[in-house]
Amino acid sequence: MFLHYNIKTTRKRWKLQQDEFAEIMKVNRGKVSSYEGGTSPKIEFLILLEELTGIPFRQFVTTMLKPEELPAAPLSEKEFLEVSAGWGRQSEVEMRMISVKDLKEMRAEIDEVAAWMRAEQQAKDKSK
């Protein structure tokens, strides 16, 4: 529900233009614009977002994050490992392993959120 808002909030918190954020996130500027507008990003984008912010990507989907809840700049790998240790993860290897089932569940959640956001936008457009 809040993914597009949180992506934009993260970019602004880092004081980056869309093209600069796109370079960090390994996508093109058009993708960033699209994701900020409500299109569901690929799972790889969400995983990288989690690594750079230290915030589980499910939280990006389900919670409207305040700018002060985000790091002021992307985390280094060392900082991410320190933050993610608090999530109850055992090791870097385990941290990087995501099962196919988890990926399918996350994709389903993202698709559900995207459908909700499209419906909200359509309702707004109709009311104009």
Summary of the structure (lengths in Angstrom):
residues: 128
radius of gyration: 15.0
end to end distance: 22.1
largest distance: 51.7
contacts: 329
relative contact order: 0.15
helix: 70%
strand: 0%
